[in-house]
Amino acid sequence: MKITSNFTATRGDFTLIIDTIVSSGTVTAVLGPNGSGKSTLLRVLAGLQKIDSGKINFGKRVMNDTPSIHVPPQDRSVGVVFQDYALFPHMSIMENIAFGPRSLGASRKDAHAKAHSHMDLLGISEIADRKPSHISGGQAQRVALARALATEPDVLLLDEPLAALDALTRESVRTELARHIKAFEGCVVFVTHDPVDAMILADRVIVLEDGAITQEGTPGELAARPATDYVAALMGVNLIRGSAHDGVLHVDGGGILQIPQQQLEGEVLAVLRPEAITLHVNKPEGSARNVWQGTVRAITQMHDRIRVSIEASPSVVATITHSSLADLKLSVGTLVWVSAKTLTIEAYSK
C-alpha cells in the first residue's frame, strides 16, 4: 500500500502544502523547525483535520478528496502514538491496549487476547494490571505503541515518540522502537525534531520548512547533499553557496574555494564537513589548497569534541579536540587560519 498525498491544509493563517508518496514497509521521518507543519501533516493523515484542496489516498481508497470526501479517524485504519502518549489514566495497561480493538467491535475476550499478544511483543506483560501513573516513561512509550498496533492498522503515525523521555532512557528506547517499527508491514510516518532519531529510525526523510517540503530522500542523501541551511545544520555540515567555473567556487558574499568537481558550472551548493577543517594560529604551509582567515565567534562543547564557529568568507563551523583547543588557545574574537583540502569539498548543482 502507498499513501499518496497531494493537498493543502490551513490552520489559522498557516498553510501546509504537501505532494509526496509514502510506501508500506518504509519508515518515513518528518523533520522541520517549530511551526513548519509537522504536526498538521500527522493530523491530516490521521483524519483529525480536513484538507482545503487536493486528495489523499491510502492505497486505492480515497481518504480525502475536496470538497466532499473526508473519511473520519475511526474509519482510516490508522494507529497513532501521541507525543504525551495520551494513555487513559483510569484504565489499567491491559485495558488501555485493549481499548482499540474493543472500539472496533472486538469482543472483550478477543481484545484482551490481542492486548496480551502486543504486550508480550513489547516486553510489558508484567505491568498489565498497573495504571499509567505507576509506570516509567519508557514503559509508557511501549504501552502507547502497543495500543496503536493492537488495532492492526495499515498506517502507523508517531508524533515525537521519544520527546517525553529523559536522555538516558531515550537511547535504549530508541533502539527498541527501531526494531518494532521496522518490523511493521504498513506505512510508518513519525515526526521528530531530532536528526539522530531520523538517522537511526528512518529509511526516508521529509523535511518541512514554512509549510512546504524543501527536501526528501534517505538520511544519507540529505547528509551528503543538503538543499537548505536548515537541513545542513540538522546534519551537522557546512553548506556553502556560490558560483562554480573550472574547479573554482566563488563564494556568495566573498571568498574562493578550489573544488574537485571540475565539470560544474553556474550556481552550486557545496558541503564541507566540520571534521575536515583544520584550524591554525599562523598561516599554514602544506598540501591544503584552500586557506583563508577568520575570527572565532563561538566555541561550543559537543560530547567529546569542540565546535568552533568561524566568521569568515566563507563562514564555517569546525570540530576540534579538547587538546587542540588548549594548544591553539582559542577564545571568542581570536584570529585563526582555516584550511581544507580540495577533495573534502563536495559541490553539486542546486
Helices and strands as residue ranges (DSSP letters): E 2-11, E 14-23, E 27-31, H 38-46, E 53-58, E 61-65, E 69-70, G 73-75, E 78-81, H 93-103, H 108-122, G 125-127, G 132-134, H 137-149, E 155-159, H 167-183, E 187-191, H 195-201, E 204-209, E 212-217, H 219-224, H 229-235, E 238-245, E 248-251, E 256-258, E 266-272, G 274-276, E 278-280, E 290-302, E 305-311, E 316-320, H 322-328, E 335-340, G 342-344, E 345-349
